[in-house]
């Protein structure tokens, strides 16, 4: 008998992450190529994001002003938005 997977152990598909973040899938693809986005898992041709990793990455993006946004490594990159 399998125990239920906790929410933080859930793996999300690329489209689910894009929808959750309100971003185009192309932005996630660009971040995977150039860096700066959340960590991901490559399983064959599939890409998955662990919910816990995504939540951690998102928390690291928290800013109290627009001046603090320059501290993020992907600032200024073309994100296809």
VEXZA-855511 format. One record per residue: residue number from 1; residue in one letter; chain; x, y, z of N, C-alpha, C in turn. Coordinates in nm, 3 decimals, always signed. Each point is the difference from the previous one (the first is absolute). Example, Ala and Ser with C-alpha at 12.3 -4.5 7.8 and 13.67 -1.06 7.14 Angstrom:
% VEXZA-855511
<semi><resi>1</resi><resn>A</resn><chain>A</chain><n_x>+1.319</n_x><n_y>-0.569</n_y><n_z>+0.780</n_z><ca_x>-0.089</ca_x><ca_y>+0.119</ca_y><ca_z>+0.000</ca_z><c_x>+0.090</c_x><c_y>+0.120</c_y><c_z>+0.000</c_z></semi>
<semi><resi>2</resi><resn>S</resn><chain>A</chain><n_x>-0.035</n_x><n_y>+0.105</n_y><n_z>-0.072</n_z><ca_x>+0.082</ca_x><ca_y>+0.119</ca_y><ca_z>+0.006</ca_z><c_x>-0.077</c_x><c_y>+0.109</c_y><c_z>+0.073</c_z></semi>
//
This chain:
% VEXZA-855511
<semi><resi>1</resi><resn>X</resn><chain>A</chain><n_x>+0.083</n_x><n_y>-0.117</n_y><n_z>+0.000</n_z><ca_x>-0.083</ca_x><ca_y>+0.117</ca_y><ca_z>+0.000</ca_z><c_x>+0.088</c_x><c_y>+0.124</c_y><c_z>+0.000</c_z></semi>
<semi><resi>2</resi><resn>X</resn><chain>A</chain><n_x>-0.026</n_x><n_y>+0.092</n_y><n_z>-0.091</n_z><ca_x>+0.079</ca_x><ca_y>+0.121</ca_y><ca_z>-0.013</ca_z><c_x>-0.055</c_x><c_y>+0.110</c_y><c_z>+0.089</c_z></semi>
<semi><resi>3</resi><resn>X</resn><chain>A</chain><n_x>+0.092</n_x><n_y>+0.072</n_y><n_z>+0.064</n_z><ca_x>-0.045</ca_x><ca_y>+0.116</ca_y><ca_z>+0.076</ca_z><c_x>-0.016</c_x><c_y>+0.117</c_y><c_z>-0.097</c_z></semi>
<semi><resi>4</resi><resn>X</resn><chain>A</chain><n_x>-0.095</n_x><n_y>+0.089</n_y><n_z>+0.027</n_z><ca_x>-0.020</ca_x><ca_y>+0.112</ca_y><ca_z>-0.091</ca_z><c_x>+0.122</c_x><c_y>+0.091</c_y><c_z>-0.004</c_z></semi>
<semi><resi>5</resi><resn>X</resn><chain>A</chain><n_x>+0.029</n_x><n_y>+0.051</n_y><n_z>-0.116</n_z><ca_x>+0.112</ca_x><ca_y>+0.091</ca_y><ca_z>-0.017</ca_z><c_x>-0.037</c_x><c_y>+0.135</c_y><c_z>+0.057</c_z></semi>
<semi><resi>6</resi><resn>X</resn><chain>A</chain><n_x>+0.090</n_x><n_y>+0.058</n_y><n_z>+0.078</n_z><ca_x>-0.028</ca_x><ca_y>+0.133</ca_y><ca_z>+0.055</ca_z><c_x>+0.003</c_x><c_y>+0.101</c_y><c_z>-0.113</c_z></semi>
<semi><resi>7</resi><resn>X</resn><chain>A</chain><n_x>-0.067</n_x><n_y>+0.111</n_y><n_z>+0.021</n_z><ca_x>-0.011</ca_x><ca_y>+0.104</ca_y><ca_z>-0.102</ca_z><c_x>+0.136</c_x><c_y>+0.048</c_y><c_z>-0.047</c_z></semi>
<semi><resi>8</resi><resn>X</resn><chain>A</chain><n_x>+0.099</n_x><n_y>+0.009</n_y><n_z>+0.091</n_z><ca_x>+0.133</ca_x><ca_y>+0.050</ca_y><ca_z>-0.036</ca_z><c_x>+0.077</c_x><c_y>-0.102</c_y><c_z>-0.084</c_z></semi>
<semi><resi>9</resi><resn>X</resn><chain>A</chain><n_x>-0.042</n_x><n_y>-0.127</n_y><n_z>+0.002</n_z><ca_x>+0.066</ca_x><ca_y>-0.103</ca_y><ca_z>-0.080</ca_z><c_x>-0.062</c_x><c_y>-0.014</c_y><c_z>-0.139</c_z></semi>
<semi><resi>10</resi><resn>X</resn><chain>A</chain><n_x>-0.100</n_x><n_y>+0.081</n_y><n_z>-0.030</n_z><ca_x>-0.068</ca_x><ca_y>-0.008</ca_y><ca_z>-0.128</ca_z><c_x>+0.089</c_x><c_y>+0.053</c_y><c_z>-0.111</c_z></semi>
<semi><resi>11</resi><resn>X</resn><chain>A</chain><n_x>-0.001</n_x><n_y>-0.067</n_y><n_z>-0.114</n_z><ca_x>+0.074</ca_x><ca_y>+0.045</ca_y><ca_z>-0.117</ca_z><c_x>-0.100</c_x><c_y>+0.058</c_y><c_z>-0.100</c_z></semi>
<semi><resi>12</resi><resn>X</resn><chain>A</chain><n_x>+0.032</n_x><n_y>+0.118</n_y><n_z>-0.050</n_z><ca_x>-0.090</ca_x><ca_y>+0.071</ca_y><ca_z>-0.091</ca_z><c_x>+0.057</c_x><c_y>+0.003</c_y><c_z>-0.140</c_z></semi>
<semi><resi>13</resi><resn>X</resn><chain>A</chain><n_x>-0.088</n_x><n_y>-0.005</n_y><n_z>-0.098</n_z><ca_x>+0.039</ca_x><ca_y>+0.012</ca_y><ca_z>-0.140</ca_z><c_x>+0.024</c_x><c_y>+0.147</c_y><c_z>-0.033</c_z></semi>
<semi><resi>14</resi><resn>X</resn><chain>A</chain><n_x>+0.073</n_x><n_y>+0.021</n_y><n_z>-0.107</n_z><ca_x>+0.035</ca_x><ca_y>+0.135</ca_y><ca_z>-0.045</ca_z><c_x>-0.123</c_x><c_y>+0.091</c_y><c_z>-0.013</c_z></semi>
<semi><resi>15</resi><resn>X</resn><chain>A</chain><n_x>-0.105</n_x><n_y>-0.049</n_y><n_z>-0.061</n_z><ca_x>-0.122</ca_x><ca_y>+0.079</ca_y><ca_z>-0.019</ca_z><c_x>-0.066</c_x><c_y>+0.036</c_y><c_z>+0.132</c_z></semi>
<semi><resi>16</resi><resn>X</resn><chain>A</chain><n_x>+0.006</n_x><n_y>-0.092</n_y><n_z>+0.096</n_z><ca_x>-0.059</ca_x><ca_y>+0.026</ca_y><ca_z>+0.132</ca_z><c_x>+0.077</c_x><c_y>+0.112</c_y><c_z>+0.071</c_z></semi>
<semi><resi>17</resi><resn>X</resn><chain>A</chain><n_x>+0.132</n_x><n_y>-0.003</n_y><n_z>-0.011</n_z><ca_x>+0.083</ca_x><ca_y>+0.103</ca_y><ca_z>+0.064</ca_z><c_x>-0.024</c_x><c_y>+0.135</c_y><c_z>-0.067</c_z></semi>
<semi><resi>18</resi><resn>X</resn><chain>A</chain><n_x>-0.007</n_x><n_y>+0.001</n_y><n_z>-0.132</n_z><ca_x>-0.026</ca_x><ca_y>+0.125</ca_y><ca_z>-0.072</ca_z><c_x>-0.133</c_x><c_y>+0.059</c_y><c_z>+0.043</c_z></semi>
<semi><resi>19</resi><resn>X</resn><chain>A</chain><n_x>-0.101</n_x><n_y>-0.084</n_y><n_z>+0.010</n_z><ca_x>-0.133</ca_x><ca_y>+0.047</ca_y><ca_z>+0.042</ca_z><c_x>+0.004</c_x><c_y>+0.051</c_y><c_z>+0.144</c_z></semi>
<semi><resi>20</resi><resn>X</resn><chain>A</chain><n_x>+0.066</n_x><n_y>-0.074</n_y><n_z>+0.086</n_z><ca_x>+0.010</ca_x><ca_y>+0.038</ca_y><ca_z>+0.141</ca_z><c_x>+0.069</c_x><c_y>+0.135</c_y><c_z>+0.017</c_z></semi>
<semi><resi>21</resi><resn>X</resn><chain>A</chain><n_x>+0.104</n_x><n_y>+0.024</n_y><n_z>-0.079</n_z><ca_x>+0.075</ca_x><ca_y>+0.126</ca_y><ca_z>+0.010</ca_z><c_x>-0.060</c_x><c_y>+0.111</c_y><c_z>-0.086</c_z></semi>
<semi><resi>22</resi><resn>X</resn><chain>A</chain><n_x>-0.091</n_x><n_y>-0.036</n_y><n_z>-0.089</n_z><ca_x>-0.058</ca_x><ca_y>+0.099</ca_y><ca_z>-0.090</ca_z><c_x>+0.098</c_x><c_y>+0.047</c_y><c_z>-0.106</c_z></semi>
<semi><resi>23</resi><resn>X</resn><chain>A</chain><n_x>+0.083</n_x><n_y>-0.092</n_y><n_z>-0.045</n_z><ca_x>+0.104</ca_x><ca_y>+0.030</ca_y><ca_z>-0.099</ca_z><c_x>-0.015</c_x><c_y>-0.090</c_y><c_z>-0.121</c_z></semi>
<semi><resi>24</resi><resn>X</resn><chain>A</chain><n_x>+0.049</n_x><n_y>+0.045</n_y><n_z>-0.115</n_z><ca_x>+0.000</ca_x><ca_y>-0.087</ca_y><ca_z>-0.118</ca_z><c_x>+0.095</c_x><c_y>-0.119</c_y><c_z>+0.020</c_z></semi>
<semi><resi>25</resi><resn>X</resn><chain>A</chain><n_x>-0.032</n_x><n_y>-0.112</n_y><n_z>-0.059</n_z><ca_x>+0.088</ca_x><ca_y>-0.117</ca_y><ca_z>+0.003</ca_z><c_x>+0.136</c_x><c_y>+0.037</c_y><c_z>-0.056</c_z></semi>
<semi><resi>26</resi><resn>X</resn><chain>A</chain><n_x>+0.003</n_x><n_y>+0.086</n_y><n_z>-0.100</n_z><ca_x>+0.127</ca_x><ca_y>+0.042</ca_y><ca_z>-0.062</ca_z><c_x>+0.094</c_x><c_y>+0.066</c_y><c_z>+0.101</c_z></semi>
<semi><resi>27</resi><resn>X</resn><chain>A</chain><n_x>-0.055</n_x><n_y>+0.067</n_y><n_z>+0.101</n_z><ca_x>+0.084</ca_x><ca_y>+0.061</ca_y><ca_z>+0.104</ca_z><c_x>+0.072</c_x><c_y>-0.109</c_y><c_z>+0.078</c_z></semi>
<semi><resi>28</resi><resn>X</resn><chain>A</chain><n_x>-0.072</n_x><n_y>-0.104</n_y><n_z>+0.038</n_z><ca_x>+0.063</ca_x><ca_y>-0.112</ca_y><ca_z>+0.071</ca_z><c_x>+0.108</c_x><c_y>-0.065</c_y><c_z>-0.086</c_z></semi>
<semi><resi>29</resi><resn>X</resn><chain>A</chain><n_x>-0.030</n_x><n_y>-0.018</n_y><n_z>-0.127</n_z><ca_x>+0.098</ca_x><ca_y>-0.059</ca_y><ca_z>-0.092</ca_z><c_x>+0.124</c_x><c_y>+0.086</c_y><c_z>-0.011</c_z></semi>
<semi><resi>30</resi><resn>X</resn><chain>A</chain><n_x>-0.018</n_x><n_y>+0.130</n_y><n_z>-0.006</n_z><ca_x>+0.112</ca_x><ca_y>+0.094</ca_y><ca_z>-0.007</ca_z><c_x>+0.083</c_x><c_y>-0.007</c_y><c_z>+0.129</c_z></semi>
<semi><resi>31</resi><resn>X</resn><chain>A</chain><n_x>-0.066</n_x><n_y>-0.004</n_y><n_z>+0.114</n_z><ca_x>+0.072</ca_x><ca_y>-0.009</ca_y><ca_z>+0.127</ca_z><c_x>+0.079</c_x><c_y>-0.129</c_y><c_z>+0.009</c_z></semi>
<semi><resi>32</resi><resn>X</resn><chain>A</chain><n_x>-0.054</n_x><n_y>-0.111</n_y><n_z>-0.052</n_z><ca_x>+0.074</ca_x><ca_y>-0.127</ca_y><ca_z>+0.004</ca_z><c_x>+0.126</c_x><c_y>+0.010</c_y><c_z>-0.086</c_z></semi>
<semi><resi>33</resi><resn>X</resn><chain>A</chain><n_x>-0.010</n_x><n_y>+0.070</n_y><n_z>-0.110</n_z><ca_x>+0.114</ca_x><ca_y>+0.014</ca_y><ca_z>-0.090</ca_z><c_x>+0.104</c_x><c_y>+0.096</c_y><c_z>+0.057</c_z></semi>
<semi><resi>34</resi><resn>X</resn><chain>A</chain><n_x>-0.046</n_x><n_y>+0.113</n_y><n_z>+0.052</n_z><ca_x>+0.090</ca_x><ca_y>+0.107</ca_y><ca_z>+0.042</ca_z><c_x>+0.028</c_x><c_y>+0.004</c_y><c_z>+0.150</c_z></semi>
<semi><resi>35</resi><resn>X</resn><chain>A</chain><n_x>-0.081</n_x><n_y>-0.070</n_y><n_z>+0.079</n_z><ca_x>+0.014</ca_x><ca_y>+0.005</ca_y><ca_z>+0.145</ca_z><c_x>-0.089</c_x><c_y>+0.109</c_y><c_z>+0.058</c_z></semi>
<semi><resi>36</resi><resn>X</resn><chain>A</chain><n_x>-0.008</n_x><n_y>+0.001</n_y><n_z>+0.132</n_z><ca_x>-0.078</ca_x><ca_y>+0.103</ca_y><ca_z>+0.068</ca_z><c_x>-0.137</c_x><c_y>-0.044</c_y><c_z>+0.043</c_z></semi>
<semi><resi>37</resi><resn>X</resn><chain>A</chain><n_x>-0.047</n_x><n_y>-0.111</n_y><n_z>-0.049</n_z><ca_x>-0.133</ca_x><ca_y>-0.049</ca_y><ca_z>+0.037</ca_z><c_x>+0.007</c_x><c_y>-0.106</c_y><c_z>+0.107</c_z></semi>
<semi><resi>38</resi><resn>X</resn><chain>A</chain><n_x>-0.114</n_x><n_y>-0.058</n_y><n_z>+0.034</n_z><ca_x>-0.001</ca_x><ca_y>-0.105</ca_y><ca_z>+0.101</ca_z><c_x>+0.072</c_x><c_y>-0.126</c_y><c_z>-0.049</c_z></semi>
<semi><resi>39</resi><resn>X</resn><chain>A</chain><n_x>+0.052</n_x><n_y>-0.077</n_y><n_z>+0.095</n_z><ca_x>+0.064</ca_x><ca_y>-0.126</ca_y><ca_z>-0.035</ca_z><c_x>-0.104</c_x><c_y>-0.094</c_y><c_z>-0.059</c_z></semi>
<semi><resi>40</resi><resn>X</resn><chain>A</chain><n_x>+0.045</n_x><n_y>-0.089</n_y><n_z>-0.086</n_z><ca_x>-0.090</ca_x><ca_y>-0.093</ca_y><ca_z>-0.068</ca_z><c_x>+0.066</c_x><c_y>-0.135</c_y><c_z>-0.013</c_z></semi>
<semi><resi>41</resi><resn>X</resn><chain>A</chain><n_x>-0.082</n_x><n_y>-0.098</n_y><n_z>-0.034</n_z><ca_x>+0.047</ca_x><ca_y>-0.136</ca_y><ca_z>-0.023</ca_z><c_x>-0.025</c_x><c_y>-0.035</c_y><c_z>-0.146</c_z></semi>
<semi><resi>42</resi><resn>X</resn><chain>A</chain><n_x>+0.099</n_x><n_y>-0.058</n_y><n_z>-0.063</n_z><ca_x>-0.013</ca_x><ca_y>-0.044</ca_y><ca_z>-0.138</ca_z><c_x>-0.009</c_x><c_y>-0.152</c_y><c_z>+0.003</c_z></semi>
<semi><resi>43</resi><resn>X</resn><chain>A</chain><n_x>-0.113</n_x><n_y>-0.053</n_y><n_z>-0.040</n_z><ca_x>-0.024</ca_x><ca_y>-0.144</ca_y><ca_z>+0.000</ca_z><c_x>-0.030</c_x><c_y>-0.040</c_y><c_z>-0.143</c_z></semi>
<semi><resi>44</resi><resn>X</resn><chain>A</chain><n_x>+0.101</n_x><n_y>-0.052</n_y><n_z>-0.067</n_z><ca_x>-0.015</ca_x><ca_y>-0.026</ca_y><ca_z>-0.143</ca_z><c_x>-0.022</c_x><c_y>+0.132</c_y><c_z>-0.071</c_z></semi>
<semi><resi>45</resi><resn>X</resn><chain>A</chain><n_x>-0.110</n_x><n_y>+0.011</n_y><n_z>-0.072</n_z><ca_x>-0.034</ca_x><ca_y>+0.125</ca_y><ca_z>-0.069</ca_z><c_x>-0.092</c_x><c_y>+0.088</c_y><c_z>+0.083</c_z></semi>
<semi><resi>46</resi><resn>X</resn><chain>A</chain><n_x>-0.042</n_x><n_y>-0.050</n_y><n_z>+0.114</n_z><ca_x>-0.093</ca_x><ca_y>+0.073</ca_y><ca_z>+0.085</ca_z><c_x>+0.073</c_x><c_y>+0.089</c_y><c_z>+0.100</c_z></semi>
<semi><resi>47</resi><resn>X</resn><chain>A</chain><n_x>-0.064</n_x><n_y>+0.109</n_y><n_z>+0.036</n_z><ca_x>+0.051</ca_x><ca_y>+0.092</ca_y><ca_z>+0.101</ca_z><c_x>-0.100</c_x><c_y>+0.005</c_y><c_z>+0.113</c_z></semi>
<semi><resi>48</resi><resn>X</resn><chain>A</chain><n_x>+0.050</n_x><n_y>-0.010</n_y><n_z>+0.123</n_z><ca_x>-0.086</ca_x><ca_y>+0.009</ca_y><ca_z>+0.117</ca_z><c_x>+0.063</c_x><c_y>+0.095</c_y><c_z>+0.101</c_z></semi>
<semi><resi>49</resi><resn>X</resn><chain>A</chain><n_x>-0.088</n_x><n_y>+0.065</n_y><n_z>+0.075</n_z><ca_x>+0.042</ca_x><ca_y>+0.091</ca_y><ca_z>+0.106</ca_z><c_x>-0.057</c_x><c_y>-0.054</c_y><c_z>+0.131</c_z></semi>
<semi><resi>50</resi><resn>X</resn><chain>A</chain><n_x>+0.083</n_x><n_y>-0.012</n_y><n_z>+0.101</n_z><ca_x>-0.048</ca_x><ca_y>-0.043</ca_y><ca_z>+0.131</ca_z><c_x>-0.062</c_x><c_y>+0.121</c_y><c_z>+0.069</c_z></semi>
<semi><resi>51</resi><resn>X</resn><chain>A</chain><n_x>-0.121</n_x><n_y>-0.019</n_y><n_z>+0.051</n_z><ca_x>-0.074</ca_x><ca_y>+0.113</ca_y><ca_z>+0.059</ca_z><c_x>+0.083</c_x><c_y>+0.069</c_y><c_z>+0.110</c_z></semi>
<semi><resi>52</resi><resn>X</resn><chain>A</chain><n_x>+0.069</n_x><n_y>-0.076</n_y><n_z>+0.083</n_z><ca_x>+0.080</ca_x><ca_y>+0.059</ca_y><ca_z>+0.108</ca_z><c_x>+0.111</c_x><c_y>+0.088</c_y><c_z>-0.056</c_z></semi>
<semi><resi>53</resi><resn>X</resn><chain>A</chain><n_x>+0.065</n_x><n_y>-0.044</n_y><n_z>-0.109</n_z><ca_x>+0.105</ca_x><ca_y>+0.080</ca_y><ca_z>-0.064</ca_z><c_x>-0.058</c_x><c_y>+0.129</c_y><c_z>-0.057</c_z></semi>
<semi><resi>54</resi><resn>X</resn><chain>A</chain><n_x>-0.117</n_x><n_y>-0.013</n_y><n_z>-0.060</n_z><ca_x>-0.066</ca_x><ca_y>+0.116</ca_y><ca_z>-0.059</ca_z><c_x>-0.038</c_x><c_y>+0.102</c_y><c_z>+0.107</c_z></semi>
<semi><resi>55</resi><resn>X</resn><chain>A</chain><n_x>-0.054</n_x><n_y>-0.049</n_y><n_z>+0.111</n_z><ca_x>-0.038</ca_x><ca_y>+0.089</ca_y><ca_z>+0.110</ca_z><c_x>+0.123</c_x><c_y>+0.069</c_y><c_z>+0.061</c_z></semi>
<semi><resi>56</resi><resn>X</resn><chain>A</chain><n_x>+0.110</n_x><n_y>-0.074</n_y><n_z>+0.011</n_z><ca_x>+0.124</ca_x><ca_y>+0.058</ca_y><ca_z>+0.053</ca_z><c_x>+0.053</c_x><c_y>+0.108</c_y><c_z>-0.095</c_z></semi>
<semi><resi>57</resi><resn>X</resn><chain>A</chain><n_x>+0.001</n_x><n_y>-0.030</n_y><n_z>-0.129</n_z><ca_x>+0.047</ca_x><ca_y>+0.097</ca_y><ca_z>-0.099</ca_z><c_x>-0.089</c_x><c_y>+0.125</c_y><c_z>+0.002</c_z></semi>
<semi><resi>58</resi><resn>X</resn><chain>A</chain><n_x>-0.129</n_x><n_y>-0.020</n_y><n_z>+0.006</n_z><ca_x>-0.094</ca_x><ca_y>+0.112</ca_y><ca_z>+0.002</ca_z><c_x>+0.021</c_x><c_y>+0.086</c_y><c_z>+0.124</c_z></semi>
<semi><resi>59</resi><resn>X</resn><chain>A</chain><n_x>+0.022</n_x><n_y>-0.062</n_y><n_z>+0.115</n_z><ca_x>+0.026</ca_x><ca_y>+0.075</ca_y><ca_z>+0.123</ca_z><c_x>+0.127</c_x><c_y>+0.084</c_y><c_z>-0.012</c_z></semi>
<semi><resi>60</resi><resn>X</resn><chain>A</chain><n_x>+0.098</n_x><n_y>-0.050</n_y><n_z>-0.075</n_z><ca_x>+0.126</ca_x><ca_y>+0.074</ca_y><ca_z>-0.018</ca_z><c_x>-0.018</c_x><c_y>+0.122</c_y><c_z>-0.089</c_z></semi>
<semi><resi>61</resi><resn>X</resn><chain>A</chain><n_x>-0.113</n_x><n_y>+0.009</n_y><n_z>-0.071</n_z><ca_x>-0.028</ca_x><ca_y>+0.112</ca_y><ca_z>-0.090</ca_z><c_x>-0.076</c_x><c_y>+0.112</c_y><c_z>+0.070</c_z></semi>
<semi><resi>62</resi><resn>X</resn><chain>A</chain><n_x>-0.034</n_x><n_y>-0.020</n_y><n_z>+0.125</n_z><ca_x>-0.079</ca_x><ca_y>+0.099</ca_y><ca_z>+0.074</ca_z><c_x>+0.079</c_x><c_y>+0.131</c_y><c_z>+0.009</c_z></semi>
<semi><resi>63</resi><resn>X</resn><chain>A</chain><n_x>-0.066</n_x><n_y>+0.110</n_y><n_z>-0.029</n_z><ca_x>+0.064</ca_x><ca_y>+0.131</ca_y><ca_z>+0.002</ca_z><c_x>-0.089</c_x><c_y>+0.100</c_y><c_z>+0.071</c_z></semi>
<semi><resi>64</resi><resn>X</resn><chain>A</chain><n_x>+0.063</n_x><n_y>+0.093</n_y><n_z>+0.068</n_z><ca_x>-0.076</ca_x><ca_y>+0.103</ca_y><ca_z>+0.070</ca_z><c_x>-0.006</c_x><c_y>+0.130</c_y><c_z>-0.080</c_z></semi>
<semi><resi>65</resi><resn>X</resn><chain>A</chain><n_x>+0.083</n_x><n_y>+0.010</n_y><n_z>-0.104</n_z><ca_x>-0.003</ca_x><ca_y>+0.118</ca_y><ca_z>-0.087</ca_z><c_x>+0.056</c_x><c_y>-0.037</c_y><c_z>-0.136</c_z></semi>
<semi><resi>66</resi><resn>X</resn><chain>A</chain><n_x>-0.026</n_x><n_y>+0.084</n_y><n_z>-0.098</n_z><ca_x>+0.053</ca_x><ca_y>-0.027</ca_y><ca_z>-0.133</ca_z><c_x>+0.152</c_x><c_y>+0.014</c_y><c_z>-0.004</c_z></semi>
<semi><resi>67</resi><resn>X</resn><chain>A</chain><n_x>+0.058</n_x><n_y>+0.076</n_y><n_z>+0.091</n_z><ca_x>+0.145</ca_x><ca_y>+0.015</ca_y><ca_z>+0.006</ca_z><c_x>+0.067</c_x><c_y>-0.132</c_y><c_z>+0.036</c_z></semi>
<semi><resi>68</resi><resn>X</resn><chain>A</chain><n_x>-0.066</n_x><n_y>-0.084</n_y><n_z>+0.078</n_z><ca_x>+0.059</ca_x><ca_y>-0.126</ca_y><ca_z>+0.041</ca_z><c_x>-0.008</c_x><c_y>-0.107</c_y><c_z>-0.109</c_z></semi>
<semi><resi>69</resi><resn>X</resn><chain>A</chain><n_x>-0.075</n_x><n_y>+0.025</n_y><n_z>-0.104</n_z><ca_x>-0.015</ca_x><ca_y>-0.098</ca_y><ca_z>-0.108</ca_z><c_x>+0.131</c_x><c_y>-0.022</c_y><c_z>-0.073</c_z></semi>
<semi><resi>70</resi><resn>X</resn><chain>A</chain><n_x>+0.087</n_x><n_y>+0.101</n_y><n_z>-0.008</n_z><ca_x>+0.129</ca_x><ca_y>-0.013</ca_y><ca_z>-0.068</ca_z><c_x>+0.091</c_x><c_y>-0.105</c_y><c_z>+0.061</c_z></semi>
<semi><resi>71</resi><resn>X</resn><chain>A</chain><n_x>-0.031</n_x><n_y>-0.046</n_y><n_z>+0.119</n_z><ca_x>+0.082</ca_x><ca_y>-0.101</ca_y><ca_z>+0.065</ca_z><c_x>-0.024</c_x><c_y>-0.140</c_y><c_z>-0.055</c_z></semi>
<semi><resi>72</resi><resn>X</resn><chain>A</chain><n_x>-0.106</n_x><n_y>-0.019</n_y><n_z>-0.077</n_z><ca_x>-0.031</ca_x><ca_y>-0.132</ca_y><ca_z>-0.053</ca_z><c_x>+0.086</c_x><c_y>-0.028</c_y><c_z>-0.122</c_z></semi>
<semi><resi>73</resi><resn>X</resn><chain>A</chain><n_x>+0.056</n_x><n_y>-0.122</n_y><n_z>-0.010</n_z><ca_x>+0.093</ca_x><ca_y>-0.032</ca_y><ca_z>-0.109</ca_z><c_x>-0.061</c_x><c_y>+0.008</c_y><c_z>-0.140</c_z></semi>
<semi><resi>74</resi><resn>X</resn><chain>A</chain><n_x>-0.131</n_x><n_y>-0.019</n_y><n_z>-0.015</n_z><ca_x>-0.059</ca_x><ca_y>+0.001</ca_y><ca_z>-0.134</ca_z><c_x>-0.056</c_x><c_y>+0.137</c_y><c_z>-0.037</c_z></semi>
<semi><resi>75</resi><resn>X</resn><chain>A</chain><n_x>+0.028</n_x><n_y>+0.102</n_y><n_z>+0.079</n_z><ca_x>-0.052</ca_x><ca_y>+0.133</ca_y><ca_z>-0.028</ca_z><c_x>+0.057</c_x><c_y>+0.050</c_y><c_z>-0.132</c_z></semi>
<semi><resi>76</resi><resn>X</resn><chain>A</chain><n_x>-0.089</n_x><n_y>+0.054</n_y><n_z>-0.081</n_z><ca_x>+0.042</ca_x><ca_y>+0.057</ca_y><ca_z>-0.126</ca_z><c_x>+0.000</c_x><c_y>-0.096</c_y><c_z>-0.117</c_z></semi>
<semi><resi>77</resi><resn>X</resn><chain>A</chain><n_x>-0.027</n_x><n_y>-0.126</n_y><n_z>+0.023</n_z><ca_x>-0.003</ca_x><ca_y>-0.096</ca_y><ca_z>-0.110</ca_z><c_x>-0.134</c_x><c_y>+0.002</c_y><c_z>-0.069</c_z></semi>
<semi><resi>78</resi><resn>X</resn><chain>A</chain><n_x>-0.001</n_x><n_y>-0.035</n_y><n_z>-0.125</n_z><ca_x>-0.123</ca_x><ca_y>-0.010</ca_y><ca_z>-0.077</ca_z><c_x>-0.075</c_x><c_y>-0.124</c_y><c_z>+0.045</c_z></semi>
<semi><resi>79</resi><resn>X</resn><chain>A</chain><n_x>-0.115</n_x><n_y>+0.020</n_y><n_z>+0.062</n_z><ca_x>-0.076</ca_x><ca_y>-0.113</ca_y><ca_z>+0.056</ca_z><c_x>-0.123</c_x><c_y>-0.032</c_y><c_z>-0.083</c_z></semi>
<semi><resi>80</resi><resn>X</resn><chain>A</chain><n_x>-0.013</n_x><n_y>+0.054</n_y><n_z>-0.120</n_z><ca_x>-0.111</ca_x><ca_y>-0.030</ca_y><ca_z>-0.090</ca_z><c_x>-0.135</c_x><c_y>+0.035</c_y><c_z>+0.061</c_z></semi>
<semi><resi>81</resi><resn>X</resn><chain>A</chain><n_x>-0.005</n_x><n_y>+0.106</n_y><n_z>+0.077</n_z><ca_x>-0.129</ca_x><ca_y>+0.038</ca_y><ca_z>+0.060</ca_z><c_x>-0.067</c_x><c_y>+0.106</c_y><c_z>-0.085</c_z></semi>
//
